[in-house]
Amino acid sequence: MKKTTNIALASAVTGLIALAGTAMTTSTAVAAEAKEKCYGVAKAGKNDCATKTSSCAGTSKTDNQKDAFIMVPKGLCDRLAGGSTSSS
């Protein structure tokens, strides 16, 4: 009887681990899709990627630099003062 209990417990734990892995993969995919680049709102040195005038993330020279962006939740950029989804 003890062997049956151990098998049932192992099966339950394995199922929970598989379920947790699926949930984390799904939430990561949704989070990645729900972001957009927002230009013109990054503080100096806080941009997420290279710009026309700087070589890598974190190197923008001025606040609100027009070609520097940060990733924000989709739809938020249009509500930020000075925010734009294009670098022009």
ZIQUIHU-V603566 format. One record per backbone hydrogen bond with DSSP energy under -0.5 kcal/mol. CO is the residue of the C=O (numbers start at 0). NH is the residue of the N-H. Records with the same first field share a line. If there is no record, write none. Layout:
CO=NH, NH
This chain:
0=4
1=5
2=6
3=7
4=8
5=9
6=10
7=11
8=12
9=13
10=14
11=15
12=16
13=17
14=18
15=19
16=20
17=21
18=22
19=23
20=24
21=25
22=26
23=27
24=28
25=29
26=30
27=31
28=32
29=33
31=34
33=73
35=71
36=38
37=40, 69
38=83
41=63, 64
42=45
46=57
53=50
55=58
59=44
61=64
64=39, 67
67=39
68=47
69=37
71=35
72=75, 76
75=78, 79
76=79
79=82
83=38
